[in-house]
Amino acid sequence: MLGAFAIAAFAASPAAAATSDWAVSDGGRMRLVALPNQEGGYDAALQIEPASGWKTYWRHPGDAGLPPLIDLTGSDNLALSSTAFPAPEIGRDEGGLFYGYHRPVSIMLRLKSAAPSETAKLKAAAMIGLCKEICLPFQADFELALGPDARPESDEFLTLALGRSALPETPSAKFGVSDSRMSADGKTLQLTLRLPSDQTPEIALAPSPGLAFGPARFIPTGADKGALDLPVTRRPETGPAVVTILIKSGSRTMETTLAAE
């Protein structure tokens, strides 16, 4: 099915694509792939492949580690619209709570273009953390020339299609946060969850700068629902207090962003 879909996309989408060379370190490698989308901008993937025994990190690393940092300063006719991550492993290691990956992973970037009919230049400075017995910050600079007229290569298209397919679901009536409120004392963010499985969900949190939570407390309240309490341990002095929450329930994963006010 994916092969047939790829052939159909090639026929319908005369678009330019580009792939950088791999940047390589002792702990793994990474590269950048980009392809125009139907909205007049571009979809891109930062492909990260940790070496055997090494790990890298989600949008929030947990108790220790370096989340990916991607700077597009210097890009021409492009601006970052959104960043999306596949569901991470959720567990504990020698550094404490761990959100990340021991496998190849693609961070998906949505890019908007002010002049879609004109060429664009994507400049990206990427820094990730790679850890084994030691942790190494791995930094690489990428530059891709993009344009609206050429057709994509099959590996570029498949890289982006597979990256999108690995992303968490968006909230729905049967899987998501149906209610969110702060407790009367302002110390706990209280969530009501709708879940597709009666298994205890796994939770990963990515709070905004200055916001921190204690251990989450989940209480099942039915076969397909539950209450999740997130104790607030620190608030930002300025700026918004929001949290991206990822929920694994059975074989499915959902992600959403909520205010913690």
C-alpha positions as CSV (number, residue, x, y, z in Angstrom):
1,M,0.0,0.0,0.0
2,L,2.8,2.4,0.9
3,G,4.5,1.7,-2.5
4,A,1.3,2.4,-4.4
5,F,0.7,5.6,-2.4
6,A,4.2,6.7,-3.1
7,I,3.7,6.2,-6.9
8,A,0.5,8.1,-6.8
9,A,2.1,11.0,-4.9
10,F,5.0,11.2,-7.4
11,A,2.4,11.6,-10.2
12,A,0.4,14.2,-8.4
13,S,3.2,16.3,-6.8
14,P,5.9,17.8,-9.0
15,A,8.0,19.1,-6.2
16,A,11.6,19.6,-5.2
17,A,13.1,17.5,-2.5
18,A,16.6,17.5,-0.9
19,T,18.7,15.3,1.4
20,S,21.8,16.3,3.2
21,D,24.8,14.1,3.7
22,W,25.0,12.2,7.0
23,A,26.8,14.0,9.8
24,V,28.6,11.3,11.9
25,S,29.8,11.1,15.5
26,D,31.0,8.3,17.8
27,G,27.4,8.0,19.1
28,G,25.5,8.0,15.9
29,R,24.6,10.0,12.9
30,M,22.0,12.5,11.6
31,R,20.8,14.1,8.3
32,L,18.1,16.4,7.0
33,V,15.5,15.6,4.4
34,A,13.0,18.1,3.0
35,L,10.0,18.0,0.6
36,P,7.4,20.6,-0.5
37,N,3.9,20.0,0.9
38,Q,0.4,20.8,-0.4
39,E,0.2,24.0,1.7
40,G,2.9,25.9,-0.2
41,G,5.6,25.2,2.5
42,Y,7.9,22.3,3.2
43,D,7.9,19.2,5.4
44,A,11.3,18.2,6.7
45,A,12.7,15.4,8.9
46,L,15.8,15.4,11.0
47,Q,16.8,11.8,10.9
48,I,18.7,10.6,13.9
49,E,20.3,7.1,14.1
50,P,22.0,6.3,17.4
51,A,24.8,3.8,17.2
52,S,24.3,0.4,18.8
53,G,24.0,0.8,22.6
54,W,23.5,4.6,22.4
55,K,20.4,6.7,23.1
56,T,19.0,10.1,22.3
57,Y,16.2,12.2,23.7
58,W,12.6,13.3,23.2
59,R,11.4,16.9,23.3
60,H,12.0,16.7,27.0
61,P,14.7,14.3,28.2
62,G,13.3,13.4,31.7
63,D,15.6,13.9,34.7
64,A,18.8,14.2,32.7
65,G,20.0,14.6,29.1
66,L,19.9,17.1,26.2
67,P,16.7,17.5,24.1
68,P,17.2,18.2,20.4
69,L,17.8,21.9,19.6
70,I,17.2,23.0,16.0
71,D,18.0,26.6,14.9
72,L,16.9,27.7,11.4
73,T,18.5,31.2,11.6
74,G,19.8,32.1,8.2
75,S,17.1,30.2,6.2
76,D,15.7,32.1,3.2
77,N,12.0,32.1,2.4
78,L,11.4,29.6,5.2
79,A,10.2,29.8,8.8
80,L,9.5,27.0,11.3
81,S,5.8,26.4,11.9
82,S,5.8,23.3,14.1
83,T,8.0,20.5,15.4
84,A,6.7,16.9,16.0
85,F,8.3,13.9,17.7
86,P,7.4,10.2,17.6
87,A,6.4,8.6,20.9
88,P,9.5,8.1,23.1
89,E,10.4,5.2,25.3
90,I,9.3,6.0,28.9
91,G,11.4,4.5,31.7
92,R,14.2,4.9,34.1
93,D,18.0,4.5,33.7
94,E,21.1,5.6,35.6
95,G,20.1,9.3,35.2
96,G,16.6,8.8,36.6
97,L,13.4,9.3,34.5
98,F,14.1,8.8,30.8
99,Y,12.2,10.0,27.7
100,G,14.0,9.1,24.5
101,Y,15.0,6.6,21.9
102,H,17.5,3.7,21.4
103,R,16.4,3.4,17.8
104,P,16.4,5.5,14.6
105,V,14.0,8.4,14.9
106,S,12.8,11.3,12.7
107,I,11.9,14.7,14.2
108,M,9.4,16.2,11.8
109,L,9.5,19.9,11.0
110,R,6.7,21.9,9.3
111,L,8.1,24.9,7.4
112,K,6.1,27.8,6.0
113,S,7.2,29.8,3.0
114,A,6.4,33.5,2.4
115,A,6.7,33.1,-1.3
116,P,5.8,29.5,-2.2
117,S,6.5,29.9,-6.0
118,E,10.1,31.0,-5.4
119,T,13.1,29.0,-4.3
120,A,14.1,28.6,-0.7
121,K,17.2,27.8,1.3
122,L,17.0,25.7,4.5
123,K,19.8,26.3,7.0
124,A,19.6,24.3,10.1
125,A,22.0,24.1,13.1
126,A,21.0,20.9,15.0
127,M,22.3,19.8,18.4
128,I,21.3,16.5,20.0
129,G,22.4,14.5,23.0
130,L,23.8,11.0,22.5
131,C,24.6,8.9,25.6
132,K,26.1,5.5,26.4
133,E,28.6,5.3,29.3
134,I,29.2,9.0,28.6
135,C,27.0,11.7,27.0
136,L,28.2,13.6,24.0
137,P,26.5,16.7,22.6
138,F,26.5,16.2,18.8
139,Q,26.2,19.4,16.7
140,A,25.9,19.6,12.9
141,D,25.0,22.3,10.3
142,F,22.9,21.5,7.3
143,E,22.0,23.6,4.2
144,L,19.5,22.5,1.5
145,A,18.5,24.4,-1.6
146,L,14.7,23.9,-2.2
147,G,12.4,24.7,-5.0
148,P,8.8,24.2,-6.2
149,D,9.4,22.4,-9.5
150,A,11.4,19.1,-9.4
151,R,10.0,15.7,-8.4
152,P,10.9,14.0,-5.1
153,E,13.1,10.9,-5.0
154,S,11.6,7.8,-3.6
155,D,13.8,7.6,-0.5
156,E,13.0,11.2,0.4
157,F,9.3,10.7,0.0
158,L,9.4,7.4,2.0
159,T,11.5,9.0,4.8
160,L,8.9,11.7,5.3
161,A,5.9,9.4,5.0
162,L,7.4,6.9,7.5
163,G,8.3,9.8,9.9
164,R,4.7,11.1,9.8
165,S,3.3,7.6,10.3
166,A,5.3,7.3,13.6
167,L,3.8,10.5,15.2
168,P,1.3,10.3,18.1
169,E,-2.4,10.7,17.4
170,T,-4.1,14.1,18.0
171,P,-6.9,14.1,20.7
172,S,-10.2,12.5,19.8
173,A,-13.5,11.9,21.6
174,K,-12.3,8.4,22.6
175,F,-8.6,9.2,23.4
176,G,-7.7,12.4,24.9
177,V,-8.1,14.8,27.8
178,S,-11.8,15.5,28.3
179,D,-11.3,18.0,31.2
180,S,-8.4,20.0,32.6
181,R,-8.4,22.2,35.7
182,M,-6.2,23.5,38.5
183,S,-7.0,22.4,42.0
184,A,-8.5,25.0,44.3
185,D,-5.1,25.5,46.0
186,G,-3.3,25.9,42.7
187,K,-0.9,23.1,43.4
188,T,-2.2,20.3,41.1
189,L,-3.2,20.1,37.5
190,Q,-6.1,17.7,37.4
191,L,-7.0,15.9,34.2
192,T,-9.8,13.6,33.1
193,L,-8.7,11.1,30.5
194,R,-10.6,9.1,27.9
195,L,-8.5,6.0,27.1
196,P,-8.7,3.2,24.4
197,S,-7.4,0.6,26.8
198,D,-8.0,-0.4,30.4
199,Q,-4.2,-0.8,31.0
200,T,-2.5,1.8,33.2
201,P,-1.3,4.5,30.8
202,E,2.3,5.6,30.5
203,I,2.8,9.4,30.7
204,A,5.6,11.7,29.4
205,L,5.6,15.4,30.1
206,A,7.3,18.3,28.4
207,P,6.6,21.5,30.5
208,S,7.4,25.0,29.3
209,P,10.5,26.7,30.7
210,G,10.2,27.4,34.5
211,L,7.4,24.9,34.9
212,A,7.9,21.6,36.7
213,F,5.8,18.7,38.0
214,G,6.2,16.0,40.6
215,P,5.4,12.3,39.9
216,A,2.0,11.9,38.1
217,R,-0.8,10.0,40.0
218,F,-3.3,8.0,37.9
219,I,-6.6,6.7,39.3
220,P,-8.8,4.5,37.0
221,T,-12.4,5.6,37.1
222,G,-13.8,3.2,34.5
223,A,-12.9,0.8,31.7
224,D,-12.1,3.6,29.4
225,K,-11.3,6.6,31.6
226,G,-9.3,7.8,34.5
227,A,-8.1,10.8,36.6
228,L,-4.5,12.1,36.3
229,D,-3.1,14.4,38.9
230,L,0.1,16.4,38.1
231,P,1.6,18.1,41.2
232,V,3.0,21.5,40.2
233,T,6.4,21.9,41.9
234,R,7.6,25.1,40.2
235,R,6.0,27.8,38.1
236,P,7.7,30.3,35.7
237,E,8.2,33.8,37.0
238,T,7.2,35.1,33.5
239,G,5.8,33.7,30.4
240,P,3.2,31.0,29.8
241,A,2.8,27.8,31.9
242,V,1.9,25.1,29.4
243,V,2.7,21.4,29.2
244,T,2.8,18.9,26.3
245,I,1.5,15.6,27.6
246,L,2.0,12.3,25.8
247,I,-0.1,9.3,26.8
248,K,0.5,5.7,25.8
249,S,-2.6,3.5,26.3
250,G,-2.4,-0.1,25.0
251,S,-0.9,0.1,21.4
252,R,-1.9,3.7,20.9
253,T,-0.3,7.0,21.7
254,M,-1.8,10.5,21.9
255,E,-0.2,13.9,22.4
256,T,-1.7,17.3,23.3
257,T,-0.6,20.6,24.8
258,L,-2.5,22.1,27.8
259,A,-2.4,25.3,29.9
260,A,-1.3,24.8,33.5
261,E,-2.8,28.0,34.9
